[in-house]
């Protein structure tokens, strides 16, 4: 028996098949975007006692993707930010311009509340005296209070 080396030629179709298999394995291992994330914002106004409050809600959703190899959907919970503040007259007027006519009466009422709201009082300014007063107490031998002097 002789030891003979045989060289086999790989047909082009087999080479293409191997390349296609490699491409397929790569494709199933990649994340496929299902839904792109987005951001939205809205504002709402309401009255609380005699104050008009503005709630600004910002929602940020993240991408949702699918991986064939692991048969899994990857996503992150949306982020929701809520900010509360007192509404200004300018914000209410701008909201009225964008709102449907059916909401104009409510917004007019809120605008009048803001216009007639009490103006904040001037800040308190503490006054300091140049020389503090000192109270001196005296006691007798039994510990009882015997006198007081303010200097």
N, C-alpha and C positions, 0 to 999 in steps of 0.2 A: 504494500500500500504506500502510495506516495502522498506526501503532504502538499496539496496544491491549493493556492489562494485563488478564489473566484471573486471577481469584481462584478457587482450587479449595478446596473444603471437604474436609477429611480425615474420612473416615468413622470413626465411633467404634471400629469393629473394628480399623482400621489403627492407631489411637492405642493401643489396648489391646495390639496386637501389638508395637509399639515398646517399651512399658513392660515387657512380658513379656521381650523380648530383653534389655533393660537389666538386669532382675532375674536373668536366666539368666547373663549375663556376670559380674555381681557374685557370683553363687553359685558359679560354677566357679573364681573367683579366690580364694575364701575357703578357709581351712584347715578341714577337717572332722576332728573328734576321733574317732579309731578306738578308742583304749584309753587310759584315764586312768592316770596314774602312781600308784604306791603305795609304801609303806615297810613293811618287815617286819624283825623281829629274832628271833634265836634264840641260845641258849647251849648250849655243849657242854663236858663235863668229861672230863678224861683225867689219867692219872698219868704223871709223868715222873720217873724215879729215885724219890725218896721224897716228891715234891711233887705236890700235886693242882693242875692248871692249869684255868683257866676261859677258854674262848674265846667272846667275844661277837661275833656277826656281824650287821651291820646292812646291809640292801640297800635302796637307793632307786632305783626305776625312774621314768623321766620319761614324759610324755605322748607318744603316737604319733599323728600326724595325717597326713591325705592332702589334697593339693591337686589338683583335677581339671584345672585349666588347664595345669599343668606336668607332670601325671601323675607326681607324686613323693610319696613317703612320707618324712616328717620324724621323726626320732627322735634321742635322745641315749643313749649307752651308760649302763647302770646304774652307780651308784656303790656300791661295796662297801667297808665299813669292818670291819676285824678288830682286836679288842683282846684281848690276852692278859694275864692276871693270875693271881696265886695265888688259889685258891678259899678262901672262908671257910666255917666250919662252918654258919653261918646260910644261906648260899647253897645249900649241899648239902642241907640239911634242907628248904628251900623247893622245890628241884628234886625231891626224893624225893616230896613231897606231890603234885606235878603229874605225875610220871612213871608209866608203866604198872608194874604189879606185877612184871613180868619184869626190870625194871632196878633193883629195890630192893636186891638183893644187892650189885651193883656200887657203888651209892651208899653202902650201909652200910660197905663196905670203904674207900671214899674218906673217909667221915666219921671212921672210926677212925684213918686215916692222919693226918688233920688234927689230931685230938685228941692223938695221941701224937707229933706232930712236935716236934723240939727247939725249945725257946724260944730266941729270939735272945739272944745274950750282951749284957751291958750295954755301952754304947758306951765306947770307949777315951777316957780323958781325959788329955791330955798335961799333965805337970807342968812348970812353969818354975821355974828357980832365980832367986833375987834377983840374983845376980851371976855372969855367965858366967866360965868359966876361960879364961885366955889362955896359950897356949904360945908361948914366945919361943925361937927357935933362934939359936945363934951359930956362926959359921964362922971358921976360921983363915985365914991369908993365901993358902993354896992353894985355898980354896973348900970344904975338907972340913968336915963337921959337927964342931964342937968341944964343944957343950954345948946343953942344953935346960933351960928354967926354966918351971915352971907357976906362975902367980900368980893 
